[in-house]
């Protein structure tokens, strides 16, 4: 049992971290407001038709369905797709408020553990689901890198994607190769799960193909929103920019990537002569459309808890 002092220190640490993340989001949004005319941003957001906006939200929900299919393949035990989809949507909803975009993964693992009573499997499957998603994202980003050289020119930002890719590869080698924390029973069980999954090449192949589909849905969603604003961004350019943006947003340094996402959009899309106002509007529209698409997760959350309480 934790002592009162230890518990107080743990709570204070979490509160401090939350305050720091709020500060990062707030400061980033403040810098953007100085660079972009926020009245114009609001005007551009209003110009996006409701049908266009809801279409982007529908694509987000579809991407969650495909993500659930990927997650189902990674679970050693069978779970109905409908059940897993409800958990995925609950995680997606909470990701709108938790630091980074992986905060909802912890929620998914929590609820899966309540259903399965296998914490090691819950954590390992959620981690692998997210990991394979990032593997696909890194592959797309590094494949698009040669095409980005002309876009980035002399900008130092052209080295972001190679830097992320190399860091990801090194991190993967260290994590899976050194088997960090293997002395603990929980981590041993997790590494045992990894050993089993890596031998299932058919499963890995299917999950990678599903991940490509998920990323394409994300790209198309942004293209639709940009078109609704009167901007045209090619799929190839998004293959250059979005892997960088998504990787930055995934870092747990802000609240759901707010401010950080918009800053990345302004800097990167500015390289193809898209105004700060349009870039900020596109970023916010993408965030809000995803948020609206995640709202069914709130319904699943209440329904799930009522079932548990029944």
C-alpha positions in Angstrom: 0.0 0.0 0.0 1.2 3.5 -0.8 1.7 5.9 2.1 -0.3 9.1 2.2 2.9 11.0 1.3 3.7 8.8 -1.6 0.1 9.0 -2.9 0.2 12.8 -2.6 3.5 13.0 -4.4 2.1 10.7 -7.2 -1.0 12.9 -7.5 1.0 16.1 -7.5 3.3 14.7 -10.2 0.3 13.8 -12.5 -1.2 17.3 -11.9 2.1 19.0 -12.7 2.4 16.9 -15.9 -1.1 17.8 -16.9 -0.4 21.5 -16.3 2.7 21.3 -18.4 0.8 19.7 -21.3 -1.9 22.3 -21.0 0.8 25.0 -21.1 2.3 23.5 -24.3 -1.1 23.4 -26.0 -2.0 26.9 -24.8 1.4 28.4 -25.8 1.3 26.7 -29.2 -2.2 28.1 -29.9 -1.1 31.5 -28.8 1.9 31.5 -31.2 -0.5 30.4 -34.0 -2.9 33.2 -33.1 -0.1 35.7 -33.6 0.8 34.2 -37.0 -2.8 33.6 -38.3 -5.8 35.9 -38.4 -8.2 33.9 -36.2 -11.2 35.8 -37.5 -10.3 34.5 -41.0 -9.7 31.0 -39.5 -13.3 31.0 -38.2 -14.6 32.3 -41.5 -12.8 29.5 -43.4 -14.2 26.9 -40.9 -17.7 28.1 -41.5 -17.2 27.8 -45.2 -16.8 24.1 -45.0 -20.2 22.5 -45.8 -21.9 20.3 -43.3 -22.0 17.4 -45.8 -18.2 17.7 -46.3 -17.6 17.9 -42.5 -19.8 14.9 -41.8 -18.2 12.9 -44.6 -14.9 13.3 -42.9 -16.4 12.2 -39.7 -17.9 9.1 -41.4 -14.5 8.3 -42.8 -13.0 8.5 -39.3 -15.6 6.0 -38.0 -14.9 3.7 -41.0 -11.2 3.9 -40.1 -12.0 2.9 -36.6 -13.9 -0.2 -37.9 -10.9 -1.2 -40.0 -8.6 -0.5 -36.9 -10.9 -2.8 -34.9 -10.5 -5.6 -37.5 -6.7 -5.2 -37.2 -6.9 -5.4 -33.4 -9.1 -8.5 -33.5 -6.4 -10.3 -35.6 -3.8 -9.5 -32.9 -5.8 -11.0 -30.0 -5.0 -14.6 -29.2 -8.6 -15.2 -28.0 -11.7 -14.6 -30.1 -13.7 -11.5 -29.3 -16.8 -10.4 -31.3 -16.0 -7.5 -33.7 -18.9 -5.5 -32.3 -17.6 -5.8 -28.8 -14.1 -4.7 -29.8 -15.4 -1.9 -31.9 -17.2 -0.5 -28.8 -13.9 -0.6 -26.9 -12.1 1.0 -29.8 -14.6 3.9 -30.0 -14.4 4.4 -26.2 -10.6 4.8 -26.5 -11.1 7.1 -29.5 -13.4 9.3 -27.5 -11.0 9.6 -24.6 -8.1 10.3 -26.9 -9.8 13.6 -27.6 -9.0 14.7 -24.0 -5.9 12.7 -22.9 -2.3 13.7 -23.6 -1.1 12.7 -27.1 -3.2 10.4 -29.2 -2.2 7.2 -27.5 -4.0 8.0 -24.2 -7.1 6.3 -25.5 -5.0 3.1 -25.9 -4.7 2.9 -22.1 -8.5 3.1 -21.8 -8.8 0.3 -24.4 -6.4 -1.9 -22.5 -8.2 -1.2 -19.2 -11.6 -2.3 -20.6 -10.2 -5.3 -22.5 -8.5 -6.4 -19.2 -11.9 -6.1 -17.4 -13.4 -8.4 -20.1 -10.5 -10.9 -20.4 -8.8 -10.7 -17.0 -5.5 -11.0 -18.8 -3.7 -7.7 -18.3 -0.5 -8.9 -20.1 -2.5 -9.8 -23.2 -4.6 -6.6 -23.1 -1.5 -4.4 -22.9 0.5 -6.4 -25.5 -2.4 -6.5 -28.1 -3.1 -2.8 -27.7 0.6 -2.0 -28.0 1.1 -4.2 -31.0 -2.0 -2.7 -32.7 -0.5 0.8 -32.3 3.0 -0.4 -33.2 1.9 -1.9 -36.5 0.0 1.3 -37.3 3.3 3.3 -36.7 5.3 0.8 -38.8 3.0 1.5 -41.7 3.1 5.2 -41.1 6.9 5.2 -41.0 7.1 3.1 -44.3 4.7 5.5 -46.0 6.7 8.5 -44.8 10.1 7.2 -45.7 8.9 6.1 -49.1 7.6 9.6 -49.8 10.8 11.2 -48.6 12.5 11.3 -52.0 9.5 13.2 -53.3 9.7 15.6 -50.4 13.1 17.0 -51.2 11.8 19.3 -53.9 9.0 20.4 -51.6 11.2 21.1 -48.6 14.1 22.6 -50.5 16.7 23.9 -48.1 14.3 23.8 -45.1 15.8 21.8 -42.2 12.4 20.2 -41.8 13.2 17.9 -44.6 15.2 15.8 -42.1 12.2 15.3 -39.7 10.9 12.1 -41.4 14.3 10.4 -41.7 15.0 11.3 -38.1 11.7 9.8 -37.0 12.3 6.7 -39.1 15.8 6.1 -37.7 14.6 6.8 -34.1 11.7 4.4 -34.6 14.0 1.6 -36.0 16.5 2.0 -33.2 13.8 2.1 -30.5 12.2 -1.0 -31.9 15.6 -2.9 -31.9 16.3 -1.8 -28.3 12.8 -2.7 -27.1 12.4 -6.1 -28.7 16.1 -7.0 -28.8 17.0 -6.1 -25.2 13.6 -7.2 -23.8 13.6 -4.4 -21.3 11.9 -5.3 -18.0 11.9 -9.0 -18.7 12.6 -9.8 -15.1 9.1 -8.8 -14.2 6.4 -11.4 -14.8 4.1 -9.0 -16.6 6.8 -8.0 -19.1 7.8 -11.7 -19.5 4.2 -12.5 -20.5 4.1 -9.6 -22.9 7.4 -10.6 -24.6 6.0 -14.2 -24.9 3.0 -12.7 -26.7 5.4 -10.9 -29.1 7.3 -14.1 -29.8 4.1 -15.8 -30.8 2.8 -13.0 -32.9 6.0 -12.5 -34.9 5.8 -16.1 -36.1 2.3 -15.5 -37.6 3.3 -14.0 -40.9 -0.1 -14.2 -42.4 -1.6 -12.2 -39.4 1.2 -9.6 -39.6 0.7 -9.3 -43.4 -3.1 -8.8 -43.0 -2.6 -6.2 -40.2 -0.1 -4.2 -42.3 -2.6 -4.2 -45.3 -5.4 -3.0 -43.0 -3.0 -0.3 -41.6 -2.4 1.0 -45.2 -6.2 1.2 -45.6 -6.5 3.1 -42.3 -3.9 5.7 -43.4 -5.5 6.1 -46.8 -8.8 6.9 -45.0 -7.0 9.5 -43.0 -5.5 11.1 -46.0 -8.7 11.1 -48.0 -10.5 12.7 -45.0 -8.0 15.6 -45.0 -8.3 15.9 -48.8 -12.1 16.2 -48.5 -11.8 18.9 -45.9 -9.2 20.8 -47.9 -11.5 20.6 -50.9 -14.4 22.0 -48.9 -12.2 25.0 -48.0 -11.2 25.6 -51.6 -7.7 24.1 -51.3 -6.3 21.2 -53.3 -3.7 18.9 -51.7 -2.5 15.8 -53.6 -2.3 12.4 -52.0 1.4 12.4 -52.6 1.9 15.6 -50.7 -0.1 14.3 -47.8 2.0 11.2 -47.8 4.9 13.6 -47.2 3.3 15.7 -44.6 0.8 13.7 -42.6 3.3 11.0 -41.3 5.3 13.8 -39.8 2.3 15.5 -38.3 0.8 12.3 -36.8 4.1 11.3 -35.3 4.5 14.7 -33.6 0.9 14.7 -32.4 1.4 11.2 -30.9 4.1 12.5 -28.6 2.5 13.0 -25.1 3.5 16.7 -24.8 0.1 18.3 -25.2 -3.6 17.7 -24.8 -4.8 15.7 -27.7 -2.2 17.4 -29.9 -4.0 20.7 -29.8 -1.7 23.6 -30.8 1.1 21.2 -31.7 -0.9 19.8 -34.6 -1.9 23.2 -35.8 1.7 24.4 -35.6 2.9 21.5 -37.7 0.2 22.1 -40.3 1.1 25.8 -40.6 4.8 25.1 -41.0 4.6 22.2 -43.4 1.7 23.4 -45.5 3.3 26.8 -45.7 6.0 25.1 -47.8 3.4 24.6 -50.6 2.1 28.2 -50.2 -1.0 27.4 -48.1 -1.7 30.4 -45.8 -1.4 30.1 -42.0 -5.2 30.7 -41.8 -6.0 27.9 -44.2 -3.5 25.5 -42.6 -4.9 26.2 -39.1 -8.5 25.8 -40.4 -7.7 22.5 -42.0 -6.0 21.2 -38.9 -8.9 22.2 -36.6 -11.4 20.9 -39.1 -9.6 17.5 -39.1 -9.5 17.5 -35.3 -13.2 18.5 -34.9 -14.4 16.0 -37.6 -12.5 13.2 -35.8 -14.0 14.3 -32.5 -17.5 14.2 -33.9 -16.7 10.8 -35.3 -15.6 9.6 -31.9 -18.8 10.7 -30.1 -20.4 7.2 -30.4 -17.6 6.2 -28.0 -19.4 8.2 -25.3 -22.6 6.2 -25.9 -20.6 2.9 -25.8 -18.9 4.0 -22.6 -22.2 4.5 -20.7 -23.7 1.3 -22.3 -20.6 -0.7 -21.3 -20.7 0.5 -17.7 -24.4 -0.2 -17.4 -23.8 -3.8 -18.7 -21.1 -4.3 -16.1 -23.3 -2.9 -13.4 -26.2 -5.0 -14.3 
